[in-house]
Amino acid sequence: MIRYQFFPRSRGVTKEIQDIIDCFKTVEDEIDSFTKNLVSNDVLAAVRPHIERLGYKVECGKSNEEKIDVPVLFGQDNQIDKSFYADALSADGRIVVEVEAGQATENHRFLKDIFEACMMFDVEYLVLAVRNIYRKHDDFQRVFTFLETMYISNRLQLPLKGILLIGY
């Protein structure tokens, strides 16, 4: 079962964001963490064709040519000095997608994903997909609680227009 929540909760889901949700819903039986124990690359592979149909560039391997490089810092003559990798990036560069599995909360990988998305040039939205269940705990709920606390406390302002959390 696909679960999702958009943050901040005071804004609704845009059509572009709904399209991503629909991609995950299309393959929910294949990636359901209650019945399958997939690594993040397997989840990304299942959703890849659907996201690519939306015009996204999607990571297809671990070599530099297969990864999606998103600029962070620019140097002389507009040369890229620093970049981060994304699992998928919209054609206009505004939406970045990160798919996590067991490391999402165990190693706080979701925090790294949020930080990197905030640093990426022109990125406005982060789509963060995590398992619903991992080692008998609810990863979706753990990340949800963190994001809810961050947005409600209003003590940390992110440069993103929003974060979509998807539980698969």
N, C-alpha and C positions, 0 to 999 in steps of 0.2 A: 504494500500500500504506500503510495506516494503521499507524503505530508509536506506542507510548505508554509512559510510565513515570510512576509516581506517586512523589512524594517527600513525606515521608521514606520510604525503601525499607523501613523496619521496620514500616510499616503497609500493609495491603492496601487494595484499591479497594472503596469502599462501593457499594451499589446505585445511589445517586444519581450517583456518578461514572461507573459502568459505563454508565448510561443515556446520558450525554453521549458517551462513547466510541462507543457503538452508533450515535448520530446521525451521527457523522463516518464510521463504517464504511458506513452506508447510502448515502452520496454519494461514496465514495472514488474511483470511476471518473471522476466529474465534476470532482474537485478535485485529482487526482493531480499533484503538482508535477514528477514525472519526465516527464510528457507534456503538461502544460498550464502556461501562464504566467499564472495569474490573480492579480489584485490581491486584497487582503484583503476588500474589500467584496463581490467576486464569490464568494469562498469562504463568507463569512457568509451571503450570499443563498441559496446552495445548501443550507446546513445549517439555515437559519432555520425552515422549516416543521416540521422534525423536533424542533428545540429548543423551538419554541413549543408543540408537542403535550405537552411535559413541563411546561408551565406557566410557562416563562421569558418574560420581556419581552426582546425582541430589537430592536436598533437597526435602523431601516428607512430611514434617510436621514441627511442632514447638518444639517437644520434643528433648532433646539432642541427642538421638539415631537417629533421623530423619534428623538432620542438618549435614552439611558438614563442618567439622573442619579443618582449614588449619593452620599449625604451623607458628609462627612468631618468638618466642624466645625459646631457649633451655637452660636447666640448667644442673646440675650435672647428670652424667650417661645418657646424651642425653634425659632427660625427658623434655617434652614440658612444658614450663613455661607460655607461652602466645600464644593464637591462635585467629583467626578471623573466622567468618562463611562466607561461600560462598553459592550462590544459586546452582552453579554447578562447578565441577572441572574435567578436563580431566584426563584420566587414568594415564598419566605420570606426572600430577601435574603442567604442564606448562601454562595451559589456565584456567582462572577463569571467570565465567559468573555471572553477576549480572543483575537482572531484576527489574526495578523500575516502579512505576506508578505515582500517583499524587505527591508524595514527591520528585521526581527526582530533580525538580528545585525549588519548593515551599520552601523546607527545605534544599536545596543544598545537597541532599542525594548523588548525583553523585560525589561530592567532597570527601565524606567519602569513597565511593567505590574505587575511585582512590587511596586515601591514603592507605587504607587497602590492596589493591592489590599490591602496592609498598612495603609493609612490609612483605607480605607473602613469605615464604621460597620457592625458586625455581620457582616462578611464573614469566613468561615472557610476557604474554599477558592478557589483560583485555578485555572482551566483555561486553559492557554496553548497555543494551536495555532500552529505554525510550519511552514514548508515543509520537506520532506525535503531538497530540493535547491534551491539558488539560486546562480547564477553558478558552477557546478561545485564548490560546497562544500556540505557537509552541515550545514544550519542546525539540524536536530534534534540532531545529535551535538554541535554547539557549545554549544547551550543545555543539553543533558543534562550535558555535562562541567562547565559552570559550576554547575548545581544540585547535582550530585554532590559537587563540591568544597566548596560552601557547607555542605551537610548533613553531610558526613563531618568537615570541620574543626571543626564545632560552635562556631565563633568568632562567628557571627552568628545570633541567635535571632529568628525571624520570629513574628509573632502569629497566623499562619495555621496551621490544622491540617494543611494539605497543599497541594501544587501538583501538578496533573496536567499533564504535558507531552505534547502530541499532535503527531506529525509527519504531515503530509498530502502 
